[in-house]
Amino acid sequence: MSYRAPNEQEAGERSWEVVRAAYESREPVAWPRRHARPLIAGALVAAVVAAALSPPGRSVVRSFRKAVGVEHAQPALFSVPTPGQLLVTSRSGAWVVQRDGSKRLLGHYRDAVFSPHGLFIAATHANELVALDPKGHVHWTLARPSPRFPAWAGTRTDTRIAYVSRGRVRVVAGDGAGDRAVAPAALVPPAWRPGAGRVLAYAPTPRTVAVVNIDSGTTLLRLGSSEAIRKLEWSDNGRLLLVFTPHATRVYDPRGHIVTQDDPSDAMLDIDAAFQPGTERVAVVRIPPSGISGSSDVFFLRTGRKLFNVTGAFRQLAWAPNGRWALVTWPTANQWIFVREGRRKIIGVSRISTQFGGLPRVADWCCAS
């Protein structure tokens, strides 16, 4: 009978999460154009895979992990330190987490997002878009091929959900009526612009962005990217658009001019970025490409001011709706870290993968109060 070390499965999951992050960051290029970045990334991925698979490697990873993590972290998610509800997805499905730490498994959904006021949730199965309430009661379903990345916006009485299905971005009313295809689209989450009008940013191709008035069909802005786009996000005032890629992040104004940008060196990798709610400030998560060793930072793009810095690899940044707290996911330590911006305070939560049936990803955080 083979020996399995304590928590070996969780350690393996965390190692593969680091491998996946490094793998996703690579960009295949033709041989004549190959340069140091993909070569280094490939070597680092191979090294991490070897560390994850070999018994000596697992020992090294486990020993390293003992040296990281917030000391005196809570052994479980007893509470969330700020108002609002969290939506979390893991291999077990989608979860709603209340401020008191209570959580509910909604079902085996892949993507999930709150409606504008947190009254409902849009989620996806393999071939179905679903609208349900936070208790898991399904209100309507829409059969579509491989729907991904629902984005829900509007008022209490007039909402729209944008999503991607079979190479097209589609829009449906919040009651499930009037579903229609808008345009060809790459597999990138679309983003509604806050404020009046139904204006949507989406990726027609992996390296282009279009900003379109859904009602009139007018294209308001078209942008290009030097890398495959990972994320689109608007500032709360609808004035700035974040176009995130691991090595060429840009923030644009309404005329398509670059307001600020980030181009990390080959020695580092940007893994996430997000606007701080109520501001035009962008916080960036930067990790070492190896993922296993080195220092990870969360910092503000324009000023460079650090919000948090540790050893190991972060994965995701999510802001509380009121903008006072940030949640940083830390697979290396199997922890969530809540960081209060301004008045510095840090709260760690350990063994996070055990509590959600796998390494969790924050899908949404609603609503400000």
Secondary structure, DSSP 8 states (H G I E B T S, - for coil): -----TTHHHHHHHHHHHHHHHHHH-----GGG--HHHHHHHHHHHHHHHHHHSHHHHHHHHHHHTT-S-TT-BSS----SSSSEEEEEETTEEEEE-TTS-EEEEES-S-EEE-TTSS-EEEE-SSEEEEE-TT--EEEEEE-SS-EEEEEEE-SSSEEEEEEETTEEEEEETTS---EEEEE--SS--EE-SSSS-EEEE-SSTTEEEEEETTT--EEEEEE-SS---EEEE-TTS--EEEE-SS-EEEE-TTS-EEEEE---TT-EEEEEEE-TTSS-EEEEEE-TTSSSSEEEEEETTT--EEEEEES---EEEE-TTSSEEEEEEGGGTEEEEEETTTTEEEEE--HHHHTTS--EEEEEE---
